[in-house]
Amino acid sequence: MCGICGIALPKKLNRQVDETQLHRMRDALVHRGPDDAGSFIDGGIGLGHRRLSIVDLGGGHQPMTNEDGQIQIVFNGEIYNHRDHRPMLESRGHRYRTSSDTETIIHLYEEFGTEAVQYLRGMFAFAMWDGGKQRLLIARDRLGVKPVYYTLSQDGELFFASEIKALIEARAVKPELNYDVLSDFAANRYTSGEETLFRGVRRLPPGHTLVWQDGKVEIARFWDVSFAKHESPLSDREYIEQFDQLFRESVRLRLMADVPLGMFLSGGIDSTAIAGVMSKLVSDPIKTFSVAFAEREANELEFARMAARAFKTEHHEIVVSPKEFFDALPAMVYQEDEPIAHPSSIPLYFVSKLAADHVKVVLTGEGSDELLAGYDKYRKTIYNLALGRAYNSVIPSPLRGLVKQVIENGSGALAIRQKLARTFLCVPSDIESIYFDNFSVFSRSRQQSLFTAETRARMTESDPYRTSLALMGEADAVTMLDQLLAADMKTYLHELLMKQDQMSMAASIESRVPFLDHKLVEFAARLPERMKLRGLTTKYILRQAMADKIPAEILTRKKMGFPVPVGAWLRGEFRSLLDEYVLGTRAMERGIFEPDFVRNLVARHEAGENHAERLWMLMNFEIWQRRFLDGEEQTLAEPAAPAKRFAYAAA
């Protein structure tokens, strides 16, 4: 895992890349690669690299060139099948000087041009300058595990980097708020498409290449996942056996490293499944790492320890206090470049720091839920849509209105009425309302009250679900479940992968995601719906594949996610943070949010309603603006190393 960056200037500008500017970009990424640094400049082309040495520790310096010096590459990621291609490439006359996967990418490009990406199995973001063709190729892996951000001027100047902060350090873009994605951000916690919260900064989509040639840019898709069902259906047992084989192969491939390797162990089925397979593939005890809070509702350590004992791992734990959590927040906003969508990013950073004391590579369970329908929201949406259609066709409109009124304004138990208010009994039976609005932070109706008239006037795009709906329509998915998975795989999963990448890289370790091997993804996407969601059982095929391999208590436990008790903390000792970052004068004077709506939201949260996600978003957004738009170096204290660390070898 590394950091890449670069500058490409068209000939008409008659200007050479500024070495100081390129190095500012490169060294803004030092946390991504503290082991080595390199750069290449040839007239209007500059490439920069920060290296975290994982494979071929002595010979993998970058930028790397081919035999005649015509090609230069900077690469971030791992190509797990690079050794498989070497005999073929050597038989065609290519002379290897290293044992690194980076060199294989170069030789594949020499043979197959831009089609070289089709031969790569792994996670990658690379930029390759072809001096002979005077062409810059940038590519991003199929699922988007590795990031690439860029900005393109009207004159054709291209700046790109692994993180947005490098573009800002180069002064390639002025940090300004992109109002066009505000509605998307407020509803979904992140921006769903190619645009970011920074005006003028875009991300290269997963599975795409960008070719720059003298100021002209072409972006092309080289891979997409298909949900078309297998023409010759298999039995359930055959599907389970094939899934099991592909999953094992994916874990095995991700053990490729010349440095110590471990894994994050949450105690859920995903990470436990990886631990179970991994323990059979290595001779030494696996090093496992877990994180939790002291609050019981946010502590899964009991299950992580159960998995550690089952597979006799060398287990390490860390418990993060609320103060440590909030002290780290501003620094983590800086690391993530955009407001932190999920509070779980903060403990992820701390467990990454813990792991970095022992290993350089970790495996994680990210991606399983989007691949195999692991979230309850999919099941609830499908049932609500079906029941809603029947309910609306049978029950007269006046009676439906009466039922809704009783639920919303009745005297029954508040918790029950709040749950019923999110069902077909109160919510229109369309996908925007029953799915997107129901699981949003600020729904479309709430956004009408949240944003000021001035803000809405500056937002040329106000449909927060436009990108997801388009992705659902583009997918070759027939069932509603597969359409939801298709959209989440390119939106919600992307945000989770960026969280995983940036928080682990902040601690200078590499994270790998076995569930997102593209061959496994291609197989799983085409599975019959019953193999993913069967009745009330989520991730059915994974549970069946692991039935005799992991502890039964973990196999059957209800999904917990990673709850962070932010809501309780903001009602108690850390209430002052709301006064500063949500209700404070600076936040209010920006004129983005309606003051009365925000004050009412805080008051209702204090009174016992749960608005933790909304307040978290508003607080993060203000910290992000102060750090990037206002240019403040820090707003809270620097993160301290947590005091409570535990380690033991499981018997």
Residue pairs with C-beta under 8 A, 6 or more apart in sequence:
1 32
1 33
1 52
1 54
1 76
1 77
1 78
1 504
1 505
1 509
1 510
1 511
2 32
2 33
2 49
2 50
2 51
2 52
2 62
2 74
2 75
2 76
2 77
2 162
3 26
3 29
3 30
3 31
3 32
3 33
3 49
3 50
3 76
3 161
3 162
3 163
3 166
3 505
4 29
4 47
4 48
4 49
4 50
4 74
4 75
4 76
4 125
4 126
4 127
4 148
4 160
4 161
4 162
5 22
5 25
5 26
5 29
5 47
5 48
5 49
5 74
5 159
5 160
5 161
5 162
5 166
5 170
6 22
6 25
6 45
6 46
6 47
6 48
6 74
6 127
6 136
6 158
6 159
6 160
6 161
7 17
7 18
7 21
7 22
7 25
7 44
7 45
7 46
7 157
7 158
7 159
7 170
7 172
8 44
8 45
8 46
8 136
8 157
8 158
8 212
9 15
9 16
9 17
9 43
9 44
9 45
9 157
10 44
10 155
10 156
10 157
10 214
10 215
11 44
11 214
11 215
12 155
12 156
12 215
13 44
13 155
13 157
15 44
16 41
16 43
16 44
17 41
17 43
17 44
17 45
17 46
19 39
19 41
19 46
21 170
21 171
22 39
22 41
22 46
22 48
22 170
23 39
23 48
24 169
24 170
25 48
25 159
25 161
25 166
25 167
25 169
25 170
26 37
26 39
26 48
26 49
26 50
26 166
27 37
27 50
28 161
28 163
28 165
28 166
28 168
28 169
29 50
29 161
29 162
29 163
29 165
29 166
30 37
30 50
31 335
31 505
31 506
31 507
31 508
32 50
32 52
32 76
32 162
32 163
32 505
32 508
33 49
33 50
33 51
33 52
33 508
34 50
34 52
34 508
35 51
35 52
35 53
36 49
36 50
36 51
36 53
36 61
36 62
37 48
37 49
37 50
37 51
38 48
38 49
38 51
38 61
38 62
38 63
38 74
39 46
39 47
39 48
39 49
39 63
40 46
40 47
40 63
40 72
40 74
40 129
41 47
42 72
42 129
42 131
45 129
45 136
47 63
47 72
47 73
47 74
47 127
47 129
48 74
49 62
49 63
49 74
49 75
51 60
51 61
51 62
52 360
52 508
52 509
52 510
53 60
53 258
53 259
53 360
54 78
54 257
54 258
54 259
54 360
54 361
54 510
55 78
55 99
55 100
55 101
55 256
55 257
55 258
56 98
56 99
56 100
56 258
57 258
57 259
59 97
59 98
59 99
59 100
60 98
60 100
60 102
62 73
62 74
62 75
62 102
63 72
63 73
63 74
64 72
64 73
64 75
64 98
64 100
64 102
64 103
64 106
65 71
65 72
65 73
65 106
66 106
66 107
66 110
67 94
67 95
69 131
70 130
70 131
70 132
71 106
71 109
71 110
71 128
71 129
71 130
71 131
72 128
72 129
72 131
73 102
73 105
73 106
73 126
73 127
73 128
73 129
74 126
74 127
75 101
75 102
75 105
75 124
75 125
75 126
76 124
76 125
76 126
76 146
76 162
77 122
77 123
77 124
77 125
77 126
77 141
77 145
77 146
78 101
78 122
78 123
78 124
78 254
78 256
78 510
78 512
79 101
79 104
79 105
79 120
79 121
79 122
79 124
80 121
80 122
80 253
80 254
80 256
81 119
81 120
81 121
81 122
81 253
82 100
82 101
82 104
82 105
82 122
83 104
85 104
85 107
85 108
85 119
86 96
86 104
89 96
89 104
89 107
89 108
89 111
90 96
92 111
94 107
94 110
94 111
96 103
96 107
97 103
101 122
105 116
105 120
105 124
105 126
105 128
106 128
108 116
108 119
108 120
109 116
109 128
109 130
109 137
112 118
112 119
114 137
114 209
114 211
114 220
114 222
115 222
117 139
117 209
117 222
117 223
118 222
118 223
120 141
121 253
121 517
121 518
121 519
122 141
122 253
123 141
123 143
123 145
123 146
123 512
123 513
123 516
124 139
124 140
124 141
124 146
125 138
125 139
125 140
125 141
125 146
125 147
125 148
125 162
125 204
126 138
126 139
127 136
127 137
127 138
127 160
128 136
128 137
128 138
128 139
129 135
129 136
130 136
130 137
133 213
134 213
134 214
135 211
135 212
135 213
136 158
136 211
136 212
136 213
137 209
137 210
137 211
138 148
138 150
138 160
138 204
138 209
138 210
138 211
138 212
139 208
139 209
139 210
139 222
140 146
140 147
140 148
140 204
140 205
140 206
140 207
140 208
140 209
141 206
141 207
142 206
142 207
142 223
142 225
142 518
142 521
143 206
143 207
143 367
143 489
143 493
143 497
143 513
143 516
143 518
143 521
144 205
144 206
144 207
144 490
144 493
144 494
144 497
145 497
145 501
145 513
145 516
146 162
146 501
147 162
147 163
147 203
147 498
147 501
147 502
148 160
148 161
148 162
148 203
148 204
148 210
149 160
149 161
149 162
149 163
149 164
149 167
149 196
149 201
149 202
149 203
149 204
150 158
150 159
150 160
150 161
150 167
150 201
150 202
150 203
150 204
150 210
151 158
151 159
151 160
151 167
151 172
151 173
151 200
151 201
151 202
152 158
152 202
152 217
155 215
156 214
156 215
156 216
156 217
157 172
157 215
158 212
158 217
159 167
159 170
159 172
159 173
160 167
160 204
160 210
161 167
161 170
163 337
163 502
164 196
164 198
164 201
164 337
164 338
165 334
165 337
167 173
167 201
168 175
168 198
168 628
173 198
173 199
173 200
173 201
174 200
175 198
175 628
175 629
175 631
176 198
176 199
176 200
176 629
177 197
177 198
177 199
177 625
177 629
178 195
178 196
178 197
178 198
178 199
178 200
178 201
179 199
179 455
179 458
179 459
179 460
180 195
180 459
180 460
180 461
181 191
181 193
181 195
181 196
181 197
181 461
182 451
182 455
182 459
182 592
183 447
183 451
183 459
183 461
183 462
183 463
183 464
184 190
184 191
184 192
184 193
184 461
184 464
184 466
184 467
185 191
185 197
185 339
186 441
186 442
186 447
186 450
186 451
186 464
186 617
187 436
187 437
187 440
187 441
187 442
187 443
187 444
187 447
187 464
187 465
188 440
188 441
188 464
188 468
188 491
188 492
189 341
189 342
189 441
189 495
189 613
189 617
190 338
190 341
190 491
190 492
190 494
190 495
191 197
191 338
192 467
192 468
192 491
193 467
194 202
194 203
194 204
194 205
195 201
195 202
196 202
196 203
196 337
196 338
197 338
197 339
197 624
198 338
198 628
204 210
204 219
205 219
205 221
205 490
206 490
206 494
207 221
207 222
207 223
207 224
208 219
208 220
208 221
208 222
209 219
209 220
209 222
210 217
210 218
210 219
211 217
211 218
211 219
211 220
223 518
225 486
225 489
225 521
225 522
225 525
226 476
226 522
226 525
226 526
227 475
227 476
227 477
227 478
227 482
227 485
227 486
227 525
227 526
228 476
228 526
229 478
229 526
229 528
230 526
233 528
234 242
236 530
236 531
236 544
239 527
239 528
239 531
239 541
240 531
240 541
240 544
240 545
242 523
243 520
243 523
243 524
243 527
243 541
243 542
243 545
244 545
246 517
246 519
246 520
246 523
247 273
247 277
247 514
247 515
247 520
247 542
247 545
248 277
249 517
249 519
250 514
250 515
250 517
250 519
250 520
251 274
251 277
251 278
251 281
251 363
251 514
252 281
253 517
254 363
254 512
254 514
254 517
255 261
255 278
255 281
255 282
257 360
257 361
259 359
259 360
259 361
260 287
260 358
260 359
260 360
260 361
261 287
261 359
261 360
261 361
261 362
261 363
262 286
262 287
262 288
262 289
262 355
262 358
262 359
262 361
262 362
262 363
263 271
263 274
263 275
263 278
263 286
263 287
263 288
263 289
263 362
263 363
263 364
264 271
264 288
264 289
264 290
264 351
264 355
264 362
264 363
264 364
264 365
264 511
265 271
265 272
265 275
265 288
265 289
265 290
265 304
265 307
265 308
265 313
265 315
266 290
266 300
266 303
266 304
266 365
266 562
267 290
267 300
267 301
267 302
267 303
267 304
267 305
267 306
267 307
267 554
268 300
268 303
268 365
268 554
268 557
268 559
268 560
269 368
269 539
269 542
269 543
269 546
269 550
269 554
269 555
269 557
270 365
270 368
270 369
270 374
270 515
270 542
271 307
271 364
271 365
272 303
272 307
272 310
272 546
272 550
272 551
272 554
273 365
273 542
273 545
273 546
273 549
273 550
274 363
274 364
274 365
274 514
275 286
275 288
275 307
275 308
275 311
275 313
275 550
276 310
276 311
276 546
276 549
276 550
277 549
278 286
278 311
278 363
279 286
279 311
279 312
279 313
285 312
285 313
285 314
285 649
286 311
286 313
286 314
287 313
287 314
287 316
287 355
287 358
287 359
288 304
288 307
288 308
288 313
288 314
288 315
288 316
289 315
289 316
289 317
289 318
289 351
289 354
289 355
289 358
289 362
290 300
290 301
290 304
290 305
290 315
290 316
290 317
290 318
290 351
291 317
291 318
291 319
291 320
291 347
291 348
291 350
291 351
291 354
292 298
292 299
292 300
292 301
292 317
292 318
292 319
292 320
292 347
293 299
293 319
293 320
293 321
293 322
293 325
293 347
293 564
293 565
294 319
294 321
295 565
295 568
297 563
297 565
298 562
298 563
298 564
298 565
300 560
300 562
301 317
303 553
303 554
303 557
304 315
304 317
305 315
305 650
306 551
306 553
306 554
307 313
307 550
307 551
307 554
308 315
308 650
309 650
309 651
310 550
310 551
311 650
312 649
312 650
312 651
313 649
313 650
314 647
314 649
314 650
315 647
315 648
315 649
315 650
316 354
316 355
316 358
316 645
316 646
316 647
317 645
317 646
317 647
318 350
318 351
318 354
318 642
318 644
318 645
318 646
319 642
319 644
319 646
320 346
320 347
320 350
320 642
321 642
321 644
322 569
322 573
322 574
324 350
324 639
324 640
324 642
325 343
325 346
325 347
325 564
325 569
326 569
326 574
326 577
326 636
327 636
327 637
327 638
327 639
327 640
328 346
328 349
328 350
328 639
329 340
329 346
329 620
329 623
329 636
330 623
330 627
330 634
330 635
330 636
331 634
331 638
331 639
332 340
332 345
332 346
332 349
332 503
332 506
332 639
333 339
333 340
333 620
333 623
333 624
333 627
334 627
334 628
335 349
335 502
335 503
335 505
335 506
336 345
336 498
336 499
336 502
336 503
337 502
337 628
338 624
339 617
339 620
339 621
339 623
339 624
340 346
340 499
340 620
341 495
341 499
342 495
342 496
342 499
343 564
343 566
343 616
344 499
344 561
344 562
344 564
345 499
345 503
346 564
347 562
347 564
348 499
348 500
348 503
348 504
349 503
349 506
349 507
349 639
350 642
352 362
352 503
352 504
352 506
352 507
352 509
352 511
353 507
353 641
354 645
355 362
355 507
355 509
356 507
356 508
356 509
359 509
360 509
360 510
361 509
361 510
361 511
361 512
362 504
362 509
362 510
362 511
362 512
363 511
363 512
363 513
363 514
364 500
364 511
364 512
364 513
365 513
365 514
365 515
366 493
366 496
366 497
366 500
366 511
366 513
366 515
366 516
367 493
367 496
367 497
367 513
367 515
367 516
367 521
368 374
368 515
368 539
368 542
369 375
369 539
369 559
370 485
370 488
370 489
370 492
370 493
371 485
371 489
371 515
371 516
371 520
371 521
371 524
371 525
372 524
372 532
372 538
372 539
372 540
372 541
372 542
373 379
373 481
373 485
373 532
373 533
373 538
373 539
374 538
374 539
374 559
375 538
375 559
376 538
376 559
377 435
377 438
377 439
378 481
378 484
378 485
378 533
378 538
379 533
379 536
379 538
381 431
381 434
381 435
381 438
381 480
381 484
382 480
382 481
382 533
384 423
384 424
384 427
384 429
384 434
385 424
385 429
385 431
385 434
385 480
387 423
387 424
388 424
388 427
388 428
388 429
388 434
389 429
391 400
391 424
391 425
391 429
392 400
392 424
392 429
395 403
400 425
403 425
404 425
404 426
407 417
407 420
407 421
407 425
407 426
408 417
408 421
408 426
410 417
420 426
421 427
422 438
424 434
427 433
427 434
427 437
427 438
428 434
431 469
431 472
431 480
432 444
432 465
432 469
435 484
436 464
436 465
436 468
437 443
437 444
437 445
440 464
441 613
441 614
441 617
442 450
442 614
442 617
444 464
447 462
447 464
449 594
449 597
450 593
450 594
450 597
450 598
451 459
451 592
451 593
451 594
452 591
452 592
452 593
452 594
454 591
455 591
455 592
455 593
456 462
467 491
468 487
468 491
469 487
471 486
471 487
471 490
471 491
472 483
472 484
472 486
472 487
474 486
475 482
475 483
475 486
475 487
477 483
477 485
477 486
479 529
481 529
481 532
481 533
482 525
482 529
485 525
485 532
497 513
497 516
500 511
500 513
501 511
504 510
504 511
514 520
524 532
524 541
527 541
530 540
531 540
531 541
532 538
532 539
532 540
532 541
533 540
534 540
537 543
538 559
543 555
546 555
547 555
566 612
566 615
566 616
567 605
567 610
567 611
567 612
567 615
570 577
570 578
570 605
570 612
570 615
571 605
571 606
575 606
577 619
578 602
578 615
578 619
581 587
581 618
581 619
581 622
581 623
582 598
582 602
582 615
582 618
582 619
582 622
583 598
583 599
583 602
584 622
586 622
586 626
587 593
587 618
587 622
588 595
588 598
590 625
593 618
598 618
601 611
601 614
601 615
602 611
602 615
604 611
605 611
605 612
605 615
623 635
623 636
626 632
626 635
627 633
627 634
627 635
